[in-house]
């Protein structure tokens, strides 16, 4: 681990200054969702696809469509679900559809991250790749994503690479496009969502 990364990790873990994104309860309720048997797909559970818009997953604006004006530059991240704009169906019936939207300075994004971004906004799966908790906290000083279960830390500027804690791989990215003043989905997740068999820790649990 580089000196900078180590410093970041210590600062984040030591200070525990993460800001909850409002879905802490969900993170505890579904610790290893990705390991459950696959459910029958319905319009509410189908994965995000091209052209889907996003709606707030919780809070005062729950169910409202997200515009760029709703996303403060530099964070925090916002938890959203995709919505089919043609049918109006919100795809909240599948927890793996929970997504983090974060608006950042485009100049801070790595080249690979910039390919998936729209107006500096990036989208990632909110399901931790360690044991499947919700990545529900934002660390304002560092501008990083924090999973509260075991303090997994992801850098949204660098493809959500893991910079601290036990997650074995980055959060999957969701390519974005622009429609009017809204970020929209421009493809599927770049890798499997959640826990991948063979990469999960042996005998692990998501107890906090
Ligand atoms: S489930 Fe996220 S760090 Fe363990």
Boltz pocket constraint, residues with backbone or C-beta under 6 A from the ligand:
constraints:
  - pocket:
      binder: B
      contacts: [[A, 31], [A, 128], [A, 129], [A, 130], [A, 131], [A, 132], [A, 133], [A, 147], [A, 148], [A, 149], [A, 150], [A, 151], [A, 152], [A, 165], [A, 166], [A, 167], [A, 206]]
      max_distance: 6.0
